[in-house]
Amino acid sequence: MRVLVRRSKTDQCSAGKEVAVWVNPTELGCCPLAALQAGWDFRRLAADGTGRASDAALPLFVGLSKAGQLSGVALSDKAVWRLVRDAAKAAGIEG
C-alpha cells in the first residue's frame, strides 16, 4: 500500500512524499490495509456531514463525539499524534 504524506515536519513546503506501508494479509488484525478498509467501511455507513464525498476527498482522521457521531472535520496533526501515542502506550510500546 502506498500512502501520500502531503506535509510533515521535515517537509514544510508541502511537496509531499509517497511512502510504502507493508500489508500483512496473513494476520488481518495487524494489517494496516485491513484497518484502513474497515475505517472507510465505517465512514461510508456513518452520517458525518461530508455529503457522501469520495474516499479520496475525505480526511483520514476525523473527530468523534461522545455520542459516536463523526464530525467530518479533519483532526489536527497534534490530535492524531496524541491518539497514536496513547494507543502505543496502551499496547505497552514506549518511546
WONOR-V545642 format. One line per field, one symbol per residue. ss: DSSP state (H for helix, E for strand, C for the rest). Layout:
# WONOR-V545642
ss->???
This chain:
# WONOR-V545642
ss->CEEEECCECCECCCCCEEEECCCCCCCHHHCHHHHHHHHHHHHHHCCCCCCCCCHHHCCCCEEECCCCCEEEEECCHHHHHHHHHHHHHHCCCCC
